[in-house]
Amino acid sequence: MTEKIQKLRELTGAGVMDCRNALLEAQSDFDKALQIIKQKGFTKAAKRADRTTGAGVLEAYVHNDRVGVLLELRSETDFVARSPVFKDLAHKLVMQIAAMDPSNIEELLKQPYIKDESETIEEVVKHMIGNVGENIEIARFARYEL
């Protein structure tokens, strides 16, 4: 059971107790536990959607000196904004924007994630919200191409 908990944590970023409870609820079925954690993350995301995002990061990315992206990704606190997982999310998002050229935030959120097309960008962000326990918002972005 300990190995399954650790594997769930690595895949989802959820806490030890969340992983343990999901495995118990799923009667040790790993795939069911994974789905339970994902659904609970979505529930947490919905509850936090109206909270103010007063902190965040600017992430910049330039690809082959031809495509540039600047992203403003917001969170509720500096603690989350400075965390490695939040910065990693910001980097994933600028890579997505560089590759897929969305025209606005709504279009970006509906796009399949380039590294795992079974998920949309909206789902990726909601997973992060569930993991960090704070509202996260893509405030704005700009993409330039020569």
N, CA and C atoms as an extended XYZ file, in Angstrom:
438
Properties=species:S:1:pos:R:3:atomname:S:1:resname:S:1:resid:I:1 pbc="F F F"
N         0.834       -1.200        0.000 N   MET     1
C         0.000        0.000        0.000 CA  MET     1
C         0.872        1.255        0.000 C   MET     1
N         1.988        1.217        0.710 N   THR     2
C         2.883        2.374        0.776 CA  THR     2
C         3.421        2.731       -0.603 C   THR     2
N         3.744        1.719       -1.400 N   GLU     3
C         4.258        1.971       -2.748 CA  GLU     3
C         3.195        2.629       -3.628 C   GLU     3
N         1.954        2.187       -3.485 N   LYS     4
C         0.864        2.780       -4.268 CA  LYS     4
C         0.630        4.234       -3.858 C   LYS     4
N         0.709        4.500       -2.557 N   ILE     5
C         0.541        5.875       -2.077 CA  ILE     5
C         1.621        6.761       -2.670 C   ILE     5
N         2.864        6.283       -2.622 N   GLN     6
C         3.983        7.060       -3.164 CA  GLN     6
C         3.812        7.311       -4.660 C   GLN     6
N         3.380        6.287       -5.385 N   LYS     7
C         3.190        6.435       -6.830 CA  LYS     7
C         2.070        7.432       -7.134 C   LYS     7
N         0.974        7.364       -6.357 N   LEU     8
C        -0.115        8.322       -6.523 CA  LEU     8
C         0.360        9.745       -6.261 C   LEU     8
N         1.162        9.912       -5.219 N   ARG     9
C         1.689       11.243       -4.890 CA  ARG     9
C         2.537       11.779       -6.032 C   ARG     9
N         3.388       10.927       -6.602 N   GLU    10
C         4.256       11.356       -7.702 CA  GLU    10
C         3.441       11.773       -8.923 C   GLU    10
N         2.373       11.029       -9.207 N   LEU    11
C         1.562       11.318      -10.388 CA  LEU    11
C         0.660       12.537      -10.219 C   LEU    11
N         0.153       12.735       -8.998 N   THR    12
C        -0.862       13.760       -8.799 CA  THR    12
C        -0.396       14.962       -7.994 C   THR    12
N         0.609       14.789       -7.154 N   GLY    13
C         1.032       15.850       -6.258 CA  GLY    13
C         0.128       15.989       -5.050 C   GLY    13
N        -0.827       15.083       -4.888 N   ALA    14
C        -1.753       15.125       -3.750 CA  ALA    14
C        -1.022       14.718       -2.474 C   ALA    14
N        -1.601       15.060       -1.335 N   GLY    15
C        -1.020       14.741       -0.043 CA  GLY    15
C        -1.094       13.262        0.279 C   GLY    15
N        -0.295       12.847        1.258 N   VAL    16
C        -0.238       11.439        1.663 CA  VAL    16
C        -1.617       10.941        2.094 C   VAL    16
N        -2.291       11.708        2.937 N   MET    17
C        -3.601       11.278        3.435 CA  MET    17
C        -4.643       11.240        2.318 C   MET    17
N        -4.579       12.162        1.391 N   ASP    18
C        -5.513       12.142        0.255 CA  ASP    18
C        -5.306       10.881       -0.577 C   ASP    18
N        -4.040       10.531       -0.807 N   CYS    19
C        -3.727        9.325       -1.577 CA  CYS    19
C        -4.169        8.073       -0.828 C   CYS    19
N        -3.899        8.044        0.462 N   ARG    20
C        -4.280        6.893        1.285 CA  ARG    20
C        -5.792        6.718        1.290 C   ARG    20
N        -6.513        7.817        1.513 N   ASN    21
C        -7.974        7.747        1.551 CA  ASN    21
C        -8.561        7.345        0.204 C   ASN    21
N        -7.974        7.820       -0.873 N   ALA    22
C        -8.447        7.441       -2.207 CA  ALA    22
C        -8.237        5.950       -2.450 C   ALA    22
N        -7.092        5.432       -2.030 N   LEU    23
C        -6.833        3.992       -2.182 CA  LEU    23
C        -7.787        3.167       -1.330 C   LEU    23
N        -8.073        3.627       -0.132 N   LEU    24
C        -9.032        2.909        0.717 CA  LEU    24
C       -10.422        2.927        0.097 C   LEU    24
N       -10.826        4.090       -0.396 N   GLU    25
C       -12.133        4.226       -1.040 CA  GLU    25
C       -12.233        3.356       -2.290 C   GLU    25
N       -11.125        3.229       -3.012 N   ALA    26
C       -11.091        2.440       -4.248 CA  ALA    26
C       -10.757        0.974       -3.991 C   ALA    26
N       -10.659        0.595       -2.721 N   GLN    27
C       -10.325       -0.783       -2.330 CA  GLN    27
C        -9.026       -1.238       -2.987 C   GLN    27
N        -8.025       -0.375       -2.902 N   SER    28
C        -6.652       -0.603       -3.395 CA  SER    28
C        -6.524       -0.674       -4.911 C   SER    28
N        -7.561       -0.333       -5.644 N   ASP    29
C        -7.485       -0.282       -7.100 CA  ASP    29
C        -6.816        1.043       -7.486 C   ASP    29
N        -5.598        0.960       -8.027 N   PHE    30
C        -4.799        2.147       -8.311 CA  PHE    30
C        -5.488        3.076       -9.292 C   PHE    30
N        -6.030        2.553      -10.381 N   ASP    31
C        -6.663        3.390      -11.397 CA  ASP    31
C        -7.891        4.114      -10.854 C   ASP    31
N        -8.685        3.409      -10.049 N   LYS    32
C        -9.855        4.050       -9.437 CA  LYS    32
C        -9.420        5.135       -8.460 C   LYS    32
N        -8.374        4.868       -7.693 N   ALA    33
C        -7.857        5.849       -6.737 CA  ALA    33
C        -7.374        7.095       -7.473 C   ALA    33
N        -6.712        6.902       -8.598 N   LEU    34
C        -6.241        8.026       -9.404 CA  LEU    34
C        -7.420        8.882       -9.873 C   LEU    34
N        -8.489        8.239      -10.322 N   GLN    35
C        -9.681        8.973      -10.753 CA  GLN    35
C       -10.334        9.718       -9.595 C   GLN    35
N       -10.356        9.107       -8.423 N   ILE    36
C       -10.936        9.746       -7.233 CA  ILE    36
C       -10.162       11.014       -6.901 C   ILE    36
N        -8.842       10.930       -6.912 N   ILE    37
C        -8.015       12.100       -6.605 CA  ILE    37
C        -8.237       13.202       -7.635 C   ILE    37
N        -8.314       12.836       -8.899 N   LYS    38
C        -8.544       13.837       -9.942 CA  LYS    38
C        -9.892       14.517       -9.747 C   LYS    38
N       -10.926       13.747       -9.434 N   GLN    39
C       -12.249       14.335       -9.232 CA  GLN    39
C       -12.275       15.237       -8.012 C   GLN    39
N       -11.607       14.837       -6.944 N   LYS    40
C       -11.569       15.673       -5.745 CA  LYS    40
C       -10.805       16.954       -6.023 C   LYS    40
N        -9.792       16.882       -6.868 N   GLY    41
C        -9.063       18.078       -7.267 CA  GLY    41
C        -9.970       19.044       -8.006 C   GLY    41
N       -10.843       18.510       -8.873 N   PHE    42
C       -11.788       19.356       -9.588 CA  PHE    42
C       -12.784       19.985       -8.632 C   PHE    42
N       -13.199       19.232       -7.617 N   THR    43
C       -14.128       19.772       -6.621 CA  THR    43
C       -13.473       20.918       -5.866 C   THR    43
N       -12.218       20.720       -5.448 N   LYS    44
C       -11.493       21.779       -4.755 CA  LYS    44
C       -11.341       23.007       -5.650 C   LYS    44
N       -11.084       22.780       -6.929 N   ALA    45
C       -10.903       23.889       -7.868 CA  ALA    45
C       -12.187       24.715       -7.978 C   ALA    45
N       -13.327       24.060       -8.049 N   ALA    46
C       -14.597       24.778       -8.170 CA  ALA    46
C       -14.863       25.629       -6.934 C   ALA    46
N       -14.518       25.122       -5.764 N   LYS    47
C       -14.740       25.860       -4.520 CA  LYS    47
C       -13.852       27.094       -4.425 C   LYS    47
N       -12.713       27.087       -5.085 N   ARG    48
C       -11.752       28.179       -4.979 CA  ARG    48
C       -11.832       29.179       -6.129 C   ARG    48
N       -12.685       28.936       -7.080 N   ALA    49
C       -12.710       29.740       -8.308 CA  ALA    49
C       -12.980       31.228       -8.068 C   ALA    49
N       -13.712       31.570       -7.012 N   ASP    50
C       -14.040       32.976       -6.795 CA  ASP    50
C       -13.051       33.697       -5.886 C   ASP    50
N       -12.007       33.011       -5.438 N   ARG    51
C       -11.026       33.646       -4.563 CA  ARG    51
C       -10.091       34.546       -5.362 C   ARG    51
N        -9.662       35.642       -4.738 N   THR    52
C        -8.813       36.630       -5.393 CA  THR    52
C        -7.388       36.115       -5.559 C   THR    52
N        -6.832       36.349       -6.732 N   THR    53
C        -5.447       35.967       -7.000 CA  THR    53
C        -4.594       37.227       -6.947 C   THR    53
N        -3.897       37.416       -5.832 N   GLY    54
C        -3.139       38.646       -5.634 CA  GLY    54
C        -1.648       38.504       -5.814 C   GLY    54
N        -1.162       37.306       -6.096 N   ALA    55
C         0.266       37.064       -6.297 CA  ALA    55
C         0.434       36.352       -7.638 C   ALA    55
N         1.660       36.083       -8.021 N   GLY    56
C         1.871       35.363       -9.267 CA  GLY    56
C         3.277       35.507       -9.806 C   GLY    56
N         3.443       35.045      -11.033 N   VAL    57
C         4.739       35.112      -11.710 CA  VAL    57
C         4.544       35.538      -13.159 C   VAL    57
N         5.600       36.090      -13.712 N   LEU    58
C         5.691       36.315      -15.153 CA  LEU    58
C         6.663       35.274      -15.680 C   LEU    58
N         6.262       34.543      -16.681 N   GLU    59
C         7.119       33.528      -17.281 CA  GLU    59
C         7.349       33.902      -18.735 C   GLU    59
N         8.610       33.901      -19.149 N   ALA    60
C         8.964       34.227      -20.532 CA  ALA    60
C         9.610       33.013      -21.181 C   ALA    60
N         9.363       32.860      -22.474 N   TYR    61
C         9.954       31.754      -23.225 CA  TYR    61
C        10.197       32.219      -24.649 C   TYR    61
N        11.378       31.890      -25.178 N   VAL    62
C        11.707       32.187      -26.567 CA  VAL    62
C        12.154       30.881      -27.221 C   VAL    62
N        11.525       30.560      -28.349 N   HIS    63
C        11.831       29.319      -29.061 CA  HIS    63
C        12.562       29.641      -30.366 C   HIS    63
N        13.783       29.161      -30.475 N   ASN    64
C        14.599       29.313      -31.691 CA  ASN    64
C        14.704       30.753      -32.180 C   ASN    64
N        14.700       31.697      -31.281 N   ASP    65
C        14.796       33.113      -31.627 CA  ASP    65
C        13.727       33.548      -32.634 C   ASP    65
N        12.614       32.811      -32.702 N   ARG    66
C        11.560       33.108      -33.677 CA  ARG    66
C        10.192       33.296      -33.034 C   ARG    66
N         9.957       32.616      -31.886 N   VAL    67
C         8.661       32.696      -31.211 CA  VAL    67
C         8.922       33.071      -29.757 C   VAL    67
N         8.230       34.085      -29.278 N   GLY    68
C         8.369       34.506      -27.887 CA  GLY    68
C         7.017       34.556      -27.199 C   GLY    68
N         7.003       34.160      -25.923 N   VAL    69
C         5.766       34.167      -25.146 CA  VAL    69
C         6.046       34.799      -23.790 C   VAL    69
N         5.120       35.637      -23.332 N   LEU    70
C         5.159       36.192      -21.987 CA  LEU    70
C         3.805       35.892      -21.353 C   LEU    70
N         3.830       35.273      -20.166 N   LEU    71
C         2.619       34.825      -19.485 CA  LEU    71
C         2.555       35.405      -18.082 C   LEU    71
N         1.381       35.857      -17.684 N   GLU    72
C         1.125       36.258      -16.301 CA  GLU    72
C         0.220       35.192      -15.694 C   GLU    72
N         0.772       34.428      -14.742 N   LEU    73
C         0.038       33.367      -14.056 CA  LEU    73
C        -0.135       33.786      -12.605 C   LEU    73
N        -1.376       33.800      -12.118 N   ARG    74
C        -1.681       34.339      -10.796 CA  ARG    74
C        -2.070       33.238       -9.813 C   ARG    74
N        -1.723       33.475       -8.533 N   SER    75
C        -2.127       32.611       -7.424 CA  SER    75
C        -2.587       33.497       -6.275 C   SER    75
N        -3.062       32.883       -5.208 N   GLU    76
C        -3.549       33.663       -4.068 CA  GLU    76
C        -2.410       34.211       -3.210 C   GLU    76
N        -1.334       33.442       -3.064 N   THR    77
C        -0.252       33.849       -2.160 CA  THR    77
C         1.115       33.753       -2.830 C   THR    77
N         2.069       34.510       -2.287 N   ASP    78
C         3.458       34.418       -2.756 CA  ASP    78
C         4.047       33.045       -2.486 C   ASP    78
N         3.607       32.418       -1.399 N   PHE    79
C         4.121       31.090       -1.050 CA  PHE    79
C         3.926       30.123       -2.211 C   PHE    79
N         2.736       30.098       -2.779 N   VAL    80
C         2.469       29.216       -3.917 CA  VAL    80
C         3.169       29.735       -5.170 C   VAL    80
N         3.138       31.047       -5.392 N   ALA    81
C         3.746       31.630       -6.592 CA  ALA    81
C         5.241       31.334       -6.692 C   ALA    81
N         5.909       31.201       -5.553 N   ARG    82
C         7.352       30.921       -5.559 CA  ARG    82
C         7.668       29.428       -5.568 C   ARG    82
N         6.662       28.588       -5.463 N   SER    83
C         6.905       27.143       -5.371 CA  SER    83
C         7.362       26.577       -6.721 C   SER    83
N         8.183       25.540       -6.683 N   PRO    84
C         8.653       24.925       -7.930 CA  PRO    84
C         7.529       24.363       -8.799 C   PRO    84
N         6.473       23.821       -8.191 N   VAL    85
C         5.387       23.253       -8.994 CA  VAL    85
C         4.611       24.339       -9.733 C   VAL    85
N         4.461       25.502       -9.114 N   PHE    86
C         3.771       26.615       -9.759 CA  PHE    86
C         4.611       27.152      -10.917 C   PHE    86
N         5.907       27.307      -10.685 N   LYS    87
C         6.795       27.772      -11.751 CA  LYS    87
C         6.843       26.773      -12.897 C   LYS    87
N         6.767       25.481      -12.562 N   ASP    88
C         6.735       24.448      -13.593 CA  ASP    88
C         5.454       24.558      -14.419 C   ASP    88
N         4.339       24.813      -13.764 N   LEU    89
C         3.079       25.005      -14.485 CA  LEU    89
C         3.196       26.196      -15.433 C   LEU    89
N         3.760       27.299      -14.954 N   ALA    90
C         3.938       28.485      -15.799 CA  ALA    90
C         4.779       28.138      -17.026 C   ALA    90
N         5.840       27.362      -16.832 N   HIS    91
C         6.695       26.976      -17.961 CA  HIS    91
C         5.933       26.079      -18.945 C   HIS    91
N         5.155       25.134      -18.429 N   LYS    92
C         4.358       24.277      -19.309 CA  LYS    92
C         3.386       25.110      -20.134 C   LYS    92
N         2.805       26.117      -19.513 N   LEU    93
C         1.830       26.947      -20.213 CA  LEU    93
C         2.478       27.787      -21.312 C   LEU    93
N         3.661       28.355      -21.071 N   VAL    94
C         4.309       29.137      -22.136 CA  VAL    94
C         4.725       28.236      -23.291 C   VAL    94
N         5.124       27.017      -22.975 N   MET    95
C         5.457       26.061      -24.048 CA  MET    95
C         4.211       25.738      -24.880 C   MET    95
N         3.089       25.560      -24.212 N   GLN    96
C         1.816       25.292      -24.888 CA  GLN    96
C         1.446       26.460      -25.797 C   GLN    96
N         1.560       27.666      -25.272 N   ILE    97
C         1.200       28.857      -26.040 CA  ILE    97
C         2.123       29.012      -27.249 C   ILE    97
N         3.408       28.758      -27.063 N   ALA    98
C         4.356       28.858      -28.175 CA  ALA    98
C         4.030       27.843      -29.267 C   ALA    98
N         3.673       26.637      -28.859 N   ALA    99
C         3.428       25.575      -29.828 CA  ALA    99
C         2.065       25.673      -30.509 C   ALA    99
N         1.030       26.060      -29.756 N   MET   100
C        -0.340       25.967      -30.271 CA  MET   100
C        -0.976       27.293      -30.677 C   MET   100
N        -0.354       28.416      -30.354 N   ASP   101
C        -0.801       29.740      -30.773 CA  ASP   101
C        -2.291       30.016      -30.518 C   ASP   101
N        -2.739       29.903      -29.260 N   PRO   102
C        -4.140       30.245      -28.975 CA  PRO   102
C        -4.356       31.747      -29.111 C   PRO   102
N        -5.564       32.146      -29.495 N   SER   103
C        -5.833       33.573      -29.681 CA  SER   103
C        -6.257       34.266      -28.390 C   SER   103
N        -6.747       33.484      -27.405 N   ASN   104
C        -7.156       34.070      -26.128 CA  ASN   104
C        -7.125       33.005      -25.031 C   ASN   104
N        -7.428       33.404      -23.806 N   ILE   105
C        -7.342       32.485      -22.666 CA  ILE   105
C        -8.369       31.360      -22.791 C   ILE   105
N        -9.578       31.671      -23.222 N   GLU   106
C       -10.616       30.649      -23.357 CA  GLU   106
C       -10.195       29.562      -24.339 C   GLU   106
N        -9.617       29.977      -25.456 N   GLU   107
C        -9.141       29.006      -26.447 CA  GLU   107
C        -8.000       28.169      -25.870 C   GLU   107
N        -7.099       28.807      -25.144 N   LEU   108
C        -5.994       28.089      -24.511 CA  LEU   108
C        -6.517       27.015      -23.566 C   LEU   108
N        -7.487       27.363      -22.733 N   LEU   109
C        -8.014       26.418      -21.738 CA  LEU   109
C        -8.665       25.204      -22.385 C   LEU   109
N        -9.217       25.354      -23.566 N   LYS   110
C        -9.896       24.250      -24.246 CA  LYS   110
C        -8.943       23.353      -25.039 C   LYS   110
N        -7.720       23.816      -25.256 N   GLN   111
C        -6.774       23.040      -26.063 CA  GLN   111
C        -6.319       21.774      -25.349 C   GLN   111
N        -6.081       20.696      -26.113 N   PRO   112
C        -5.448       19.515      -25.512 CA  PRO   112
C        -4.012       19.865      -25.118 C   PRO   112
N        -3.586       19.377      -23.978 N   TYR   113
C        -2.226       19.626      -23.496 CA  TYR   113
C        -1.239       18.903      -24.407 C   TYR   113
N        -0.212       19.597      -24.872 N   ILE   114
C         0.699       19.042      -25.871 CA  ILE   114
C         1.482       17.830      -25.377 C   ILE   114
N         1.692       17.720      -24.069 N   LYS   115
C         2.455       16.579      -23.550 CA  LYS   115
C         1.573       15.397      -23.169 C   LYS   115
N         0.258       15.614      -23.069 N   ASP   116
C        -0.688       14.543      -22.744 CA  ASP   116
C        -2.044       14.950      -23.303 C   ASP   116
N        -2.325       14.541      -24.519 N   GLU   117
C        -3.518       15.006      -25.216 CA  GLU   117
C        -4.817       14.478      -24.619 C   GLU   117
N        -4.731       13.597      -23.619 N   SER   118
C        -5.945       13.129      -22.955 CA  SER   118
C        -6.475       14.177      -21.978 C   SER   118
N        -5.690       15.224      -21.710 N   GLU   119
C        -6.087       16.298      -20.807 CA  GLU   119
C        -6.116       17.626      -21.555 C   GLU   119
N        -7.020       18.494      -21.125 N   THR   120
C        -7.020       19.860      -21.649 CA  THR   120
C        -6.191       20.735      -20.717 C   THR   120
N        -5.855       21.926      -21.173 N   ILE   121
C        -5.111       22.873      -20.327 CA  ILE   121
C        -5.944       23.223      -19.098 C   ILE   121
N        -7.245       23.354      -19.269 N   GLU   122
C        -8.113       23.643      -18.124 CA  GLU   122
C        -7.995       22.557      -17.057 C   GLU   122
N        -7.940       21.297      -17.465 N   GLU   123
C        -7.788       20.194      -16.512 CA  GLU   123
C        -6.430       20.237      -15.826 C   GLU   123
N        -5.389       20.578      -16.573 N   VAL   124
C        -4.049       20.690      -15.995 CA  VAL   124
C        -4.037       21.763      -14.903 C   VAL   124
N        -4.656       22.899      -15.188 N   VAL   125
C        -4.712       23.985      -14.204 CA  VAL   125
C        -5.553       23.561      -12.998 C   VAL   125
N        -6.679       22.902      -13.234 N   LYS   126
C        -7.529       22.459      -12.127 CA  LYS   126
C        -6.818       21.438      -11.245 C   LYS   126
N        -6.023       20.566      -11.836 N   HIS   127
C        -5.231       19.625      -11.037 CA  HIS   127
C        -4.291       20.391      -10.115 C   HIS   127
N        -3.662       21.415      -10.649 N   MET   128
C        -2.740       22.208       -9.838 CA  MET   128
C        -3.488       22.915       -8.712 C   MET   128
N        -4.664       23.437       -9.001 N   ILE   129
C        -5.475       24.086       -7.966 CA  ILE   129
C        -5.776       23.095       -6.849 C   ILE   129
N        -6.152       21.883       -7.223 N   GLY   130
C        -6.424       20.856       -6.227 CA  GLY   130
C        -5.195       20.484       -5.429 C   GLY   130
N        -4.051       20.484       -6.071 N   ASN   131
C        -2.808       20.095       -5.395 CA  ASN   131
C        -2.304       21.160       -4.438 C   ASN   131
N        -2.341       22.424       -4.845 N   VAL   132
C        -1.765       23.483       -4.006 CA  VAL   132
C        -2.788       24.095       -3.060 C   VAL   132
N        -4.065       23.875       -3.319 N   GLY   133
C        -5.097       24.380       -2.426 CA  GLY   133
C        -5.385       25.861       -2.563 C   GLY   133
N        -5.036       26.436       -3.696 N   GLU   134
C        -5.297       27.858       -3.948 CA  GLU   134
C        -5.843       28.029       -5.356 C   GLU   134
N        -6.556       29.127       -5.554 N   ASN   135
C        -7.025       29.470       -6.881 CA  ASN   135
C        -5.825       29.879       -7.744 C   ASN   135
N        -5.844       29.449       -8.976 N   ILE   136
C        -4.811       29.806       -9.955 CA  ILE   136
C        -5.532       30.332      -11.186 C   ILE   136
N        -4.996       31.408      -11.733 N   GLU   137
C        -5.644       32.059      -12.871 CA  GLU   137
C        -4.605       32.438      -13.916 C   GLU   137
N        -4.912       32.125      -15.161 N   ILE   138
C        -4.114       32.637      -16.266 CA  ILE   138
C        -4.653       34.033      -16.536 C   ILE   138
N        -3.895       35.045      -16.139 N   ALA   139
C        -4.378       36.421      -16.229 CA  ALA   139
C        -4.303       36.946      -17.661 C   ALA   139
N        -3.160       36.741      -18.312 N   ARG   140
C        -2.988       37.205      -19.691 CA  ARG   140
C        -1.700       36.625      -20.256 C   ARG   140
N        -1.607       36.688      -21.581 N   PHE   141
C        -0.383       36.260      -22.256 CA  PHE   141
C        -0.252       36.992      -23.570 C   PHE   141
N         0.982       37.026      -24.052 N   ALA   142
C         1.273       37.600      -25.374 CA  ALA   142
C         2.216       36.645      -26.091 C   ALA   142
N         1.970       36.443      -27.371 N   ARG   143
C         2.817       35.578      -28.188 CA  ARG   143
C         3.259       36.368      -29.393 C   ARG   143
N         4.548       36.313      -29.678 N   TYR   144
C         5.131       37.023      -30.827 CA  TYR   144
C         5.841       36.007      -31.708 C   TYR   144
N         5.734       36.208      -33.022 N   GLU   145
C         6.407       35.315      -33.949 CA  GLU   145
C         6.970       36.108      -35.113 C   GLU   145
N         8.203       35.804      -35.469 N   LEU   146
C         8.833       36.460      -36.627 CA  LEU   146
C         8.359       35.808      -37.909 C   LEU   146
